[in-house]
């Protein structure tokens, strides 16, 4: 595990899944973190787990698409601890599989409001603070669907392509300013949604995971390990990378 003692960070969507795993991982590595989620109860459970492990954490409840919240979270970290060194912009939503011609514009707008404009808002305020400091590292949660596409998920796919584009654009703009920007691109990850799918449609789930070269879904901790590494000094020469954390799915997509 990289050493992040003395580092200060923020993690969005930290109430469950990859976000909770990420918050715990950054804290285990020694970082002090401000975490947020739209739901207070699961967010407080994440904070409790961090505190029980001896970590330092503050919580903020709100909608990750709210730019005022993004600005406030950055300011909170700086007011508390003096800097913002790392950030994991993880909050996002998916959609039910629907053919392209049956998609509703309102669904596109809802997905883009959080996945694209929310991520953009957090990046903007994180980058402003990191530029003042002359250092920092950001990791965004994208998806393999932002590289290869997934039938029926056009709003989600497009939103994650946008996240990839923002990631690499910011990486180029800030490479000379001591700031690195990367993204993780998870494949199937065993969050609550995937567990529910396995329970309700075990044959479909088995068929899907059997097509993954590693023959299984990822655990959330395997995504957060990648996020922490990308923000650590061990990845000090890595920027603009869209890192597949997908058990080999990315290789299949290139064939």
N, C-alpha and C positions, 0 to 999 in steps of 0.2 A: 504493500500500500504506500503510495506517495506520502511524503510528509508535508502537510499544509499548516503546520503550527504557525500561528500569527497571521494567517490569511483570513479575510472576511469576505463573505459571499451571500448571494441570494439565490433561491431556488423557487420556481413557480410550479403550481400544480403538485404541491408536496403532500397532499392528503392521502395519497394511495399510489399503488403501482410503481412505475419507474421514478416518479417524483419523490415518493417517500423513501424508496431505496437510495436515491441520490442524496437526499438530505441527510440520511443516516451515514452514508459513506463519506461525504464531505466532513461531517462532524467527527467521525471516527479518525479521519486523517488529521484532525486538529483544527479545522476551520471553524470560525464562529459564523453562524448563518441566520439570516432573516428568511423565513419561509412563508409562502402564501398558498391559499386555496380558496375556492368559492364557498366551501362547506366548512364550518367552524369545528364541528366535532371530530372528524377525521384528522384535521390539521392539528388540533390539540393533542391527539393521540400520537402523531408523529413527533411533536415537541416533547411529549412525555418520554418517549423512547430515547430521544436524544439526551434529555436531562438525566435520565436514569443511567446512561452510559457515560456521564460526566461532561457532556458537551454544552456549549453555550448557544442558545437559540432564542429568537424572538419571532412572534407570529403576526401576520396581517391577513385579515379575511377580506376578500373582495374578488372582483371579476378581472381576470388577467387581460381582458381587452380594454380596460379602463386606463388611459394614458396617465391620468392623475395618480392612480395607484402605482404605476411604474415609477413615476418620478418620486413618489413618497417612499417607496421601498428602497430605492437607491439612497435617498437622503437619510433614511432611518439607519441604514448600515453605516454610513459615513458619520452621522451624529453619534452613534453608539461606540464605534471602534476606530474611526479616523480614516478609513479607506474602503474601497470596493475592489477587491483583488480578483474574484472569480464570480461567475454567474452561470447558472444553468436555466435557460428558458425552455421549460418543459411543458407548460400548460397547453392543452389542445383538446380537440374533440374529433370524433370520427362520425361516420354516417352508416345507415343501413344500406346494403347493396341494392342499387336501383339502376335500371338501364338509363343510358344517357338521355334519351328522348323523353323519359318520364321524370327527370329531375325537376325539382321546383326551385325557382330562383331564390326563394326565401331560405332554402337549405344552403345554397351556395353562399348567400350573404352571411348566414350564421357561422358557417365554417370559416370563411375568410376573415370575419370580424375577430375571431379568437386566434386562429392558427397563423394568420398573416399579419393583420394589423396589431394584434396583441404582441406578437413576437417582435414586430418592428418597433413598437413603442418602448418595450423594455430594452431592446438593443440601443435605441437612440439615447436613452438616459444613462444606460451603462457605459456606452462609448464616450459620452460627454465627460463623465466622472473619470473614467480611466485615462482619457486624454489629458485631463488636468494633472493626473499623477504621473503620466508617462509610462504606465504599465497596466497589465490586466489580461485576463483570459475569459472568453465567453464560449459556451457550448450550447447549441440549440438542439432540441429534439426534432429530427425530421423523421423519415421513414423510408424503407425500401420502395414504398409506393410512390415516393418522390423521385425515384430513378427509373423504375421499370413499369410503373402503372399497375393497377389492379382493376379488372373488369367490375363495373357496377359502382365504383367508388370515385367517380370523376371529380366531385368537389374536394374530397380529401386529397386525392392524388395531386390535383392542381395546386392546392394550398401548400403541400409539402415540396413541390417543385419550386414554389415561390420562396419558401424558407431556405432551400438550397441556394437559390440565386442571391438572396439577401446575405447569406452566410459568406459566400465567396466574394461578393462585392465589398462587404465590410472588411474582409480579410485583406483584400488588395489596398483599400483606402487607408488602412491603419497599420499595415505591416511595418512601416518605417517609424511608427510612433510607439513601439513597444507593446502593442496590443495584438493578441492572437484571437482569431474567431474560427471555430470549427463546428461541425454538427455530427451527431451520431444518427445513423440510419437503421433503426431497429427492424428486424423481421418479426415474425410471430413471437410474442413475449407473454409469459404466463401471468397475466394480470387477472383481475376479477372478471373482466369481460370474456377473456379466453377461457377461464374456468367455467363460466356459465355456458359458453358454447360447447365445451367438452361434455358438460352434464346433459345439455338438451339435445345435442346432435353428435353422439360419440363416433358414429361411423364417418360422418363428414370430417370431424376433427382428426380422426386417425388417418383418413385419406390425405388431408392437408399436410399434417406433420410428417407423414411417411415420404412426401415428396421433397422435404428439406434434406439436403445432403447429410446433415448431422442427425436426422431422424427424430428431432424433438424441437419443442419451442424453447426459447431462452427463458431463464429466470430473470426477474427484475434486477437482481444484483449483478448480473452479467452486463446489463446496460449501464448501470451506475459505475461499475469499474472502469468502463471505457470513458464515461463522462469525466470522472475524477482524473484519470490519466491525461486526458486532453487539456485539462486546466492546470496540470502540474508542471513543475520545472522539468520533469523527465521528458515532456513533449515540447520543450522550449523552442524547437525549430520546426514545429508543425503548425501550419495555419492554412485555412481554406480547404481543409480536408473534410470530405463527406464520408465518414467512417462506417462501413457496413458492419453491423453487429447482428448477423443474420444466419449463422450456421452454414454459410456457403450459398445462400439464395442469390447473392449478387453475382456469383460466378455463373449460375444457371441463366440469369437474366441476360448475360453478355453472349451467350452461345447462339 
